[in-house]
Amino acid sequence: MTKFRPLQISRLHSDTQLTYFNNGLPLHVSLEDSALKVMTDLQRVPAVSVHPESTIDAALQRMVHGGVRMLFVLDAMGELVGMVTARDLMGENPVRVATQEQMPRDEVRVADVMTRRGQIEVLDFDEVSRSTVGDLVLTMKQMGRQHALVEEKNPQPQVRGVFSASQIARQLGVQIDTGGAVQSFSELEKLLVDHDS
């Protein structure tokens, strides 16, 4: 018969901090590190999603609870139909849709402002795995987006990962303005220029 024993009990230290989930990414990276070190891998971290019929306010709440600024849009069968960003939900699109459809803004749905699956630009996982963080920063700057999806084609096409400009900036240790894609890359661009000098 196994003999059990009680564990030692102590009091929490006054300087104890809470451990935060780091989605498996290293805290600090350099521009020469593998781009995979800044990719949120959906094989390890669950994707945060929303239904296309959800209101934009419900989607914003989902983002807040998930700690993200981009949601995958999945239909009732769990199929990917698009993606929606905080900018899509808080920018001018909801106001435009509400005006055109003559409805209150709080009735605008995710489907009305999302980027549909066929319009989403993606990066190839195999190429990403051979690239650096610096390569990725330049690519995202060219795309003019805060997020980039990574598609893996084996055995069938699937979204394997996500890059976030704000996550990359945190890992590089630079501040970025999340107000707009162009402005947000100014600090990262400066880092690239300084690095090449």
Secondary structure, 3 states (H helix, E strand, C coil): CCCCCCCCCCCCCCCCCCCCCCCCCCCCCCCCCEHHHHCEECCCCCCCEECCCCEHHHHHHHHHHHCCCEEEEECCCCCEEEEEEHHHHHCCHHHHHHHHHCCCHHHCEHHHHCEEHHHCCEEEHHHHHCCEHHHHHHHHHHHCCCEEEEEECCCCCEEEEEEEHHHHHHHHCCCCCCCCHHHHCHHHHHHHHHHHC
